[in-house]
Amino acid sequence: MLKRGYKSEQYLFQKEEEEEEDPKKGNEDADADLPVSTLPTSDESSKTGNQASLSVRFVTKIEDPSLHVDDLLYTLPSSLRPQSLGEVVNHLLFEKTNEKKFVAFDFLITDIMLRDSISNHLTKHNISSEKTVLIEYMEKIPEPSKESAHQHPDW
C-alpha cells in the first residue's frame, strides 16, 4: 500500500492506494474496491483519546458536478456533528476543485436528517456502524426571513 498524506488547515487526510491490482483478491464487498481516506484528525478530536471511527461514503443528488466529492470510503470519528461534516465536505471539494468557497450542507443518513453527532444518530435510529454508512449531503436552504413576509390586510 502506498500512503499519501495531505495536511490542510485542521484536517489530515491519508489516502491509501493499491500499488498494483491483486488478481487473487475476491470482491467480497461492493465498497472493497474503493480507496480509503482517513478524515479528520483535528486537535480537538485527538484530545478525546480512543475515539470510535466508522467508514462512510458521501453521496449527493446535487446536479452541479462541482459539488460532488470523489466516490471514496472515508474513515471519520463518530463524534462528528453536521457542522463538522460540512467542513469535511467543503475541504474535499476544495481539494478537488482548488476553489475556496464555503457551502452550507444538510446531511441525511438512511433518509433521516442528521441533527446530532453521527454516533448518537446511529444509536437513536438503530443503524449499524459495522458497515459503510452512506451520508447524503444537500445544500442547506436558509430559513425564510421576516422581511420576505408581506403584510396582508385581514378580511
Residue frames as a rotation matrix with the C-alpha (Angstrom) as fourth column:
MET 1
0.574 0.819 0.000 0.00
0.819 -0.574 0.000 0.00
0.000 0.000 -1.000 0.00
LEU 2
-0.557 -0.665 0.497 1.18
0.667 -0.715 -0.209 3.47
0.494 0.215 0.842 -0.90
LYS 3
0.316 0.661 -0.681 0.18
0.922 -0.385 0.054 6.17
-0.226 -0.644 -0.731 1.57
ARG 4
-0.510 -0.373 0.775 0.00
0.520 -0.851 -0.068 9.84
0.685 0.369 0.628 0.75
GLY 5
-0.107 0.461 -0.881 -0.83
0.942 -0.236 -0.238 12.40
-0.318 -0.855 -0.409 3.41
TYR 6
-0.234 0.127 0.964 -2.41
0.470 -0.853 0.226 15.79
0.851 0.506 0.140 2.88
LYS 7
-0.307 0.147 -0.940 -2.41
0.908 -0.251 -0.336 18.33
-0.286 -0.957 -0.056 5.69
SER 8
-0.565 0.227 0.793 -4.66
0.316 -0.828 0.462 21.31
0.762 0.512 0.396 5.25
GLU 9
0.018 0.519 0.855 -5.97
-0.631 -0.657 0.412 23.61
0.776 -0.547 0.315 7.95
GLN 10
-0.097 -0.032 0.995 -7.12
-0.975 0.205 -0.089 21.37
-0.201 -0.978 -0.051 10.79
TYR 11
0.811 0.498 0.308 -7.56
-0.424 0.862 -0.280 18.10
-0.404 0.097 0.909 8.87
LEU 12
-0.438 -0.899 -0.024 -5.06
-0.742 0.346 0.574 15.42
-0.508 0.269 -0.818 7.99
PHE 13
0.700 0.663 -0.266 -6.05
-0.682 0.509 -0.524 13.23
-0.212 0.548 0.809 5.08
GLN 14
-0.482 -0.803 0.350 -4.45
-0.560 0.590 0.582 9.91
-0.674 0.084 -0.734 4.44
LYS 15
0.584 0.625 -0.518 -5.27
-0.798 0.326 -0.507 8.26
-0.149 0.709 0.689 1.16
GLU 16
-0.232 -0.605 0.762 -4.28
-0.294 0.790 0.538 4.67
-0.927 -0.099 -0.361 0.58
GLU 17
0.481 0.322 -0.816 -3.82
-0.867 0.035 -0.497 3.43
-0.132 0.946 0.295 -2.95
GLU 18
0.738 -0.201 0.644 -3.08
0.169 0.979 0.112 -0.04
-0.653 0.027 0.757 -4.24
GLU 19
-0.198 -0.869 -0.453 0.30
-0.503 -0.306 0.808 -0.23
-0.841 0.388 -0.377 -5.97
GLU 20
-0.754 0.068 -0.653 -0.96
-0.596 0.345 0.725 -2.96
0.274 0.936 -0.220 -8.27
GLU 21
0.264 0.962 0.068 -4.14
-0.947 0.246 0.206 -5.00
0.181 -0.119 0.976 -8.53
ASP 22
-0.727 -0.420 0.543 -4.06
-0.553 0.827 -0.100 -8.44
-0.407 -0.373 -0.834 -6.89
PRO 23
-0.415 0.604 -0.680 -5.92
-0.691 0.277 0.667 -10.86
0.591 0.747 0.303 -9.20
LYS 24
-0.685 0.124 -0.718 -6.42
0.382 0.900 -0.209 -13.36
0.620 -0.417 -0.664 -6.32
LYS 25
-0.941 0.313 -0.128 -8.37
-0.051 -0.505 -0.862 -10.79
-0.334 -0.805 0.491 -4.32
GLY 26
-0.499 0.841 0.212 -12.12
0.840 0.408 0.357 -11.51
0.214 0.356 -0.910 -4.39
ASN 27
-0.687 0.369 0.626 -14.84
-0.239 -0.928 0.285 -8.90
0.687 0.046 0.726 -4.42
GLU 28
-0.670 0.393 -0.630 -16.38
0.712 0.578 -0.398 -9.64
0.208 -0.715 -0.667 -1.01
ASP 29
0.026 0.637 -0.770 -17.92
0.652 -0.595 -0.470 -6.20
-0.757 -0.490 -0.431 -0.60
ALA 30
0.595 0.261 0.760 -19.04
0.786 -0.386 -0.483 -3.63
0.167 0.885 -0.435 -3.16
ASP 31
0.966 -0.221 0.132 -17.09
-0.244 -0.951 0.192 -0.93
0.083 -0.218 -0.972 -1.30
ALA 32
0.619 -0.766 0.174 -13.91
0.358 0.472 0.806 -3.00
-0.699 -0.436 0.566 -1.09
ASP 33
0.210 -0.540 0.815 -12.64
0.973 0.039 -0.226 -1.63
0.090 0.841 0.534 -4.42
LEU 34
0.815 0.160 0.557 -12.82
0.193 -0.981 0.000 1.98
0.546 0.108 -0.830 -3.26
PRO 35
-0.355 -0.933 0.051 -9.67
0.366 -0.189 -0.911 3.71
0.860 -0.305 0.409 -2.00
VAL 36
0.493 0.492 -0.718 -9.81
0.829 -0.017 0.558 4.68
0.262 -0.871 -0.416 1.67
SER 37
-0.236 -0.510 0.827 -9.19
0.075 -0.858 -0.508 8.13
0.969 -0.058 0.241 3.14
THR 38
-0.133 0.140 -0.981 -8.89
0.976 0.191 -0.105 8.95
0.173 -0.971 -0.162 6.81
LEU 39
-0.362 0.153 0.920 -10.63
0.066 -0.980 0.189 12.16
0.930 0.129 0.344 7.90
PRO 40
0.477 -0.650 0.592 -10.21
-0.249 -0.746 -0.618 14.27
0.843 0.147 -0.517 10.05
THR 41
0.192 -0.452 -0.871 -7.63
0.926 0.379 0.008 14.24
0.326 -0.808 0.491 12.80
SER 42
0.348 -0.012 0.938 -8.17
-0.022 -1.000 -0.005 17.65
0.937 -0.019 -0.348 14.29
ASP 43
-0.719 -0.657 0.226 -6.59
-0.196 -0.120 -0.973 18.81
0.666 -0.745 -0.043 17.52
GLU 44
-0.233 0.721 0.653 -9.99
-0.968 -0.237 -0.084 18.78
0.095 -0.651 0.753 19.20
SER 45
0.737 0.591 -0.328 -10.82
-0.579 0.802 0.143 15.18
0.348 0.084 0.934 18.31
SER 46
0.098 -0.767 -0.633 -7.35
0.068 0.640 -0.765 13.89
0.993 0.032 0.115 19.17
LYS 47
-0.571 -0.292 0.768 -7.71
-0.667 -0.381 -0.641 15.17
0.479 -0.877 0.023 22.76
THR 48
0.359 0.846 0.394 -10.50
-0.928 0.279 0.248 12.70
0.100 -0.454 0.885 23.47
GLY 49
-0.368 -0.591 0.718 -8.21
-0.670 0.704 0.236 9.68
-0.645 -0.394 -0.655 23.25
ASN 50
-0.920 0.053 0.389 -9.70
0.238 0.863 0.445 6.44
-0.312 0.502 -0.806 21.97
GLN 51
-0.290 0.821 -0.492 -12.43
-0.654 -0.545 -0.525 7.70
-0.699 0.169 0.695 19.72
ALA 52
-0.001 0.381 0.925 -14.68
0.421 0.839 -0.345 5.40
-0.907 0.389 -0.161 17.72
SER 53
-0.559 -0.161 -0.814 -14.41
-0.625 -0.563 0.541 5.74
-0.545 0.811 0.214 13.97
LEU 54
0.188 0.661 0.727 -16.52
0.234 0.689 -0.686 4.46
-0.954 0.299 -0.025 11.13
SER 55
-0.824 -0.427 0.371 -16.37
0.410 0.001 0.912 4.08
-0.390 0.904 0.175 7.37
VAL 56
0.190 0.892 -0.409 -18.55
0.164 -0.440 -0.883 6.44
-0.968 0.100 -0.230 5.39
ARG 57
-0.630 -0.235 0.740 -19.26
0.774 -0.101 0.626 7.33
-0.072 0.967 0.246 1.77
PHE 58
-0.440 0.472 -0.764 -20.64
-0.101 -0.871 -0.480 10.69
-0.892 -0.134 0.431 0.75
VAL 59
-0.555 0.373 0.743 -23.38
0.831 0.285 0.478 10.72
-0.034 0.883 -0.468 -1.88
THR 60
-0.569 0.402 -0.717 -25.45
-0.079 -0.895 -0.440 13.57
-0.819 -0.193 0.541 -3.28
LYS 61
0.067 0.662 0.747 -28.28
0.912 0.264 -0.315 14.30
-0.405 0.702 -0.585 -5.68
ILE 62
0.279 -0.066 -0.958 -27.00
-0.083 -0.996 0.044 17.81
-0.957 0.067 -0.283 -6.39
GLU 63
0.874 0.153 0.461 -26.89
0.416 0.253 -0.873 18.38
-0.250 0.955 0.158 -10.16
ASP 64
0.779 -0.626 -0.042 -23.86
-0.601 -0.726 -0.334 20.72
0.178 0.286 -0.942 -10.10
PRO 65
0.739 -0.514 -0.437 -20.80
0.390 0.854 -0.345 18.45
0.550 0.085 0.831 -10.66
SER 66
-0.174 -0.844 0.508 -18.54
-0.139 -0.489 -0.861 20.96
0.975 -0.220 -0.032 -8.88
LEU 67
-0.018 0.240 0.971 -20.34
-0.980 -0.198 0.031 19.99
0.200 -0.950 0.239 -5.65
HIS 68
0.910 0.252 -0.328 -19.66
-0.225 0.967 0.119 16.26
0.347 -0.035 0.937 -6.00
VAL 69
0.212 -0.859 0.466 -16.92
-0.869 0.052 0.492 14.72
-0.447 -0.509 -0.736 -3.85
ASP 70
-0.437 -0.466 -0.770 -14.91
-0.768 0.639 0.049 11.74
0.469 0.613 -0.637 -5.07
ASP 71
0.686 0.709 -0.162 -16.52
-0.572 0.664 0.481 8.33
0.449 -0.237 0.861 -4.58
LEU 72
-0.399 -0.862 -0.312 -14.18
-0.250 0.430 -0.868 7.09
0.882 -0.268 -0.387 -1.84
LEU 73
0.545 0.426 -0.722 -14.52
0.601 0.402 0.691 5.46
0.585 -0.810 -0.037 1.54
TYR 74
-0.116 -0.541 0.833 -13.63
-0.372 -0.754 -0.542 7.80
0.921 -0.373 -0.113 4.39
THR 75
-0.060 0.039 -0.997 -12.85
0.838 0.544 -0.029 6.92
0.542 -0.838 -0.065 7.97
LEU 76
-0.161 0.137 0.977 -14.33
-0.223 -0.970 0.099 9.55
0.961 -0.202 0.187 10.26
PRO 77
-0.998 -0.061 -0.023 -14.65
0.014 0.146 -0.989 9.94
0.064 -0.987 -0.145 14.01
SER 78
-0.384 0.919 -0.090 -18.19
0.766 0.371 0.524 9.02
0.515 0.133 -0.847 15.00
SER 79
-0.173 0.289 -0.942 -18.43
0.818 -0.491 -0.301 12.12
-0.549 -0.822 -0.151 17.19
LEU 80
-0.970 -0.217 0.108 -18.63
0.238 -0.773 0.588 14.49
-0.044 0.597 0.801 14.20
ARG 81
-0.118 0.934 -0.339 -21.69
0.401 -0.267 -0.876 16.72
-0.908 -0.239 -0.343 14.06
PRO 82
0.603 0.452 0.657 -23.32
0.752 -0.048 -0.658 18.27
-0.266 0.891 -0.369 10.94
GLN 83
0.915 -0.290 -0.281 -21.24
-0.328 -0.940 -0.097 21.45
-0.235 0.181 -0.955 11.06
SER 84
-0.012 -0.971 0.238 -18.00
-0.523 0.209 0.826 19.44
-0.853 -0.115 -0.510 11.17
LEU 85
-0.015 0.081 0.997 -19.22
0.642 0.765 -0.053 17.20
-0.766 0.639 -0.063 8.35
GLY 86
0.926 0.366 0.095 -19.90
0.322 -0.631 -0.705 20.35
-0.199 0.684 -0.702 6.33
GLU 87
0.510 -0.823 -0.252 -16.29
-0.701 -0.567 0.433 21.42
-0.499 -0.044 -0.866 6.89
VAL 88
-0.242 -0.580 0.778 -15.10
0.007 0.801 0.599 17.99
-0.970 0.151 -0.190 5.75
VAL 89
0.368 0.457 0.810 -17.20
0.793 0.300 -0.530 18.08
-0.485 0.837 -0.253 2.56
ASN 90
0.981 -0.035 -0.193 -16.09
-0.110 -0.912 -0.396 21.66
-0.162 0.409 -0.898 1.81
HIS 91
0.154 -0.988 0.034 -12.48
-0.639 -0.073 0.766 20.63
-0.754 -0.139 -0.642 2.29
LEU 92
-0.184 -0.163 0.969 -12.93
0.444 0.866 0.230 17.65
-0.877 0.472 -0.087 -0.05
LEU 93
0.758 0.507 0.411 -14.49
0.605 -0.309 -0.734 19.96
-0.245 0.805 -0.541 -2.64
PHE 94
0.762 -0.557 -0.330 -11.56
-0.534 -0.829 0.167 22.38
-0.366 0.049 -0.929 -2.27
GLU 95
-0.155 -0.850 0.503 -9.06
-0.267 0.526 0.807 19.52
-0.951 -0.009 -0.308 -2.74
LYS 96
0.033 0.264 0.964 -10.90
0.751 0.630 -0.198 18.52
-0.660 0.730 -0.177 -5.91
THR 97
0.645 0.407 0.648 -11.51
0.754 -0.479 -0.450 21.95
0.127 0.778 -0.615 -7.49
ASN 98
-0.487 -0.849 -0.205 -8.98
0.873 -0.462 -0.158 24.27
0.039 -0.256 0.966 -5.78
GLU 99
-0.241 0.503 0.830 -11.84
0.071 -0.844 0.532 26.78
0.968 0.187 0.167 -5.37
LYS 100
-0.893 -0.104 -0.437 -12.04
0.440 -0.001 -0.898 28.17
0.093 -0.995 0.047 -1.86
LYS 101
-0.430 0.820 0.377 -15.76
-0.561 -0.570 0.600 28.57
0.707 0.046 0.705 -1.22
PHE 102
-0.962 0.172 0.214 -17.98
-0.102 0.498 -0.861 27.60
-0.255 -0.850 -0.461 1.66
VAL 103
-0.362 0.892 -0.269 -21.31
-0.440 0.091 0.894 25.89
0.822 0.442 0.359 1.02
ALA 104
-0.505 0.298 0.810 -23.64
-0.805 0.175 -0.566 25.08
-0.310 -0.938 0.151 3.92
PHE 105
-0.557 0.258 -0.790 -24.88
-0.356 0.785 0.507 21.49
0.750 0.564 -0.345 3.80
ASP 106
0.229 0.603 0.764 -27.51
-0.942 0.335 0.017 19.34
-0.246 -0.724 0.645 5.49
PHE 107
-0.744 -0.571 -0.347 -26.95
-0.622 0.781 0.048 15.60
0.244 0.252 -0.937 5.85
LEU 108
0.490 0.868 0.085 -29.16
-0.866 0.473 0.161 12.51
0.099 -0.153 0.983 5.69
ILE 109
-0.825 -0.563 0.045 -28.35
-0.565 0.822 -0.075 9.04
0.006 -0.088 -0.996 6.96
THR 110
-0.818 0.562 0.124 -30.91
0.574 0.810 0.120 6.46
-0.033 0.169 -0.985 5.78
ASP 111
-0.328 0.684 0.651 -33.21
0.466 -0.483 0.742 9.33
0.822 0.547 -0.160 4.72
ILE 112
0.666 0.466 -0.582 -33.24
0.735 -0.276 0.620 10.82
0.128 -0.841 -0.526 8.24
MET 113
0.602 -0.400 0.691 -31.86
-0.108 -0.898 -0.426 14.33
0.791 0.182 -0.584 8.80
LEU 114
-0.019 -0.722 -0.692 -28.67
0.862 0.339 -0.377 14.37
0.506 -0.604 0.616 10.87
ARG 115
0.624 0.299 0.722 -29.11
-0.066 -0.900 0.430 16.82
0.778 -0.316 -0.542 13.77
ASP 116
0.859 -0.339 0.383 -26.75
-0.384 0.068 0.921 15.27
-0.338 -0.938 -0.072 16.34
SER 117
-0.240 -0.970 -0.038 -23.39
-0.829 0.185 0.527 13.52
-0.504 0.158 -0.849 16.25
ILE 118
-0.191 0.124 -0.974 -23.10
-0.774 0.591 0.227 10.57
0.604 0.797 -0.017 13.88
SER 119
-0.896 -0.212 -0.390 -22.78
0.027 0.851 -0.525 8.07
0.443 -0.481 -0.756 16.76
ASN 120
-0.727 0.685 0.034 -25.90
-0.183 -0.146 -0.972 9.39
-0.661 -0.713 0.231 18.55
HIS 121
-0.084 0.696 -0.713 -27.84
-0.976 -0.200 -0.081 9.38
-0.199 0.689 0.697 15.27
LEU 122
-0.430 -0.144 -0.891 -26.86
-0.516 0.849 0.112 5.78
0.741 0.508 -0.440 14.51
THR 123
-0.984 0.051 -0.171 -27.76
0.169 0.572 -0.803 4.64
0.056 -0.819 -0.571 18.03
LYS 124
-0.573 0.805 -0.152 -31.07
-0.446 -0.462 -0.767 6.54
-0.688 -0.371 0.624 18.12
HIS 125
0.233 0.679 -0.696 -32.21
-0.954 0.020 -0.300 5.14
-0.190 0.734 0.653 14.77
ASN 126
0.432 -0.065 0.900 -30.79
-0.241 0.953 0.184 1.64
-0.869 -0.296 0.396 15.32
ILE 127
0.898 -0.242 -0.368 -28.37
-0.371 0.034 -0.928 1.84
0.237 0.970 -0.059 12.38
SER 128
0.766 -0.642 0.026 -25.31
0.562 0.690 0.457 -0.42
-0.311 -0.336 0.889 12.36
SER 129
0.702 -0.621 -0.348 -21.90
-0.637 -0.766 0.082 1.24
-0.317 0.164 -0.934 12.34
GLU 130
0.126 -0.649 0.751 -20.22
0.028 0.759 0.651 -2.02
-0.992 -0.061 0.113 11.35
LYS 131
0.182 0.007 0.983 -20.98
0.950 0.256 -0.178 -1.48
-0.253 0.967 0.040 7.66
THR 132
-0.847 -0.459 0.268 -20.19
0.527 -0.794 0.304 1.52
0.074 0.398 0.914 5.49
VAL 133
-0.033 0.822 -0.569 -22.52
0.634 -0.423 -0.648 4.39
-0.773 -0.382 -0.507 6.37
LEU 134
-0.361 0.021 0.932 -23.90
0.854 -0.394 0.340 6.32
0.375 0.919 0.124 3.39
ILE 135
-0.209 0.249 -0.946 -24.17
0.549 -0.771 -0.324 10.02
-0.809 -0.587 0.024 4.17
GLU 136
0.057 0.318 0.946 -26.18
0.956 -0.292 0.040 12.02
0.289 0.902 -0.320 1.67
TYR 137
-0.487 -0.231 -0.842 -25.44
0.534 -0.842 -0.077 15.73
-0.691 -0.487 0.533 1.58
MET 138
0.157 0.587 0.794 -27.50
0.936 -0.345 0.070 18.55
0.315 0.732 -0.603 0.12
GLU 139
-0.706 -0.375 0.601 -27.26
0.255 -0.926 -0.279 22.32
0.661 -0.043 0.749 0.08
LYS 140
-0.536 0.487 -0.690 -28.82
0.763 -0.071 -0.643 23.85
-0.362 -0.870 -0.333 3.17
ILE 141
-0.131 0.601 0.788 -31.83
0.604 -0.582 0.545 26.02
0.786 0.547 -0.287 2.41
PRO 142
-0.958 -0.274 0.081 -31.87
0.113 -0.624 -0.773 29.15
0.263 -0.732 0.629 4.58
GLU 143
-0.343 0.861 -0.375 -34.89
0.846 0.110 -0.521 29.86
-0.408 -0.496 -0.767 6.75
PRO 144
0.099 0.435 0.895 -37.26
0.743 -0.630 0.224 32.45
0.661 0.643 -0.386 5.35
SER 145
-0.880 -0.429 -0.202 -36.67
0.460 -0.667 -0.586 35.90
0.117 -0.609 0.785 6.75
LYS 146
-0.134 0.860 -0.493 -39.37
0.721 -0.256 -0.643 38.08
-0.679 -0.441 -0.586 8.27
GLU 147
-0.467 -0.115 -0.877 -38.61
-0.320 -0.902 0.289 40.72
-0.824 0.416 0.384 5.66
SER 148
-0.981 0.058 -0.183 -39.82
-0.156 0.319 0.935 38.41
0.112 0.946 -0.304 2.91
ALA 149
-0.458 0.881 -0.123 -43.23
0.874 0.420 -0.244 38.02
-0.164 -0.219 -0.962 4.57
HIS 150
-0.777 0.260 0.573 -45.68
0.097 -0.850 0.519 40.56
0.621 0.459 0.635 3.19
GLN 151
-0.817 0.558 -0.143 -48.27
0.038 -0.195 -0.980 42.21
-0.575 -0.807 0.138 5.39
HIS 152
-0.726 0.672 0.146 -51.74
0.292 0.109 0.950 41.43
0.623 0.732 -0.276 4.12
PRO 153
-0.597 0.575 0.560 -54.85
-0.771 -0.603 -0.203 43.08
0.221 -0.553 0.803 5.43
ASP 154
-0.874 0.405 0.267 -57.23
0.201 0.803 -0.562 40.89
-0.442 -0.437 -0.783 7.41
TRP 155
-0.748 0.660 -0.068 -60.50
-0.319 -0.268 0.909 40.46
0.582 0.702 0.411 5.51
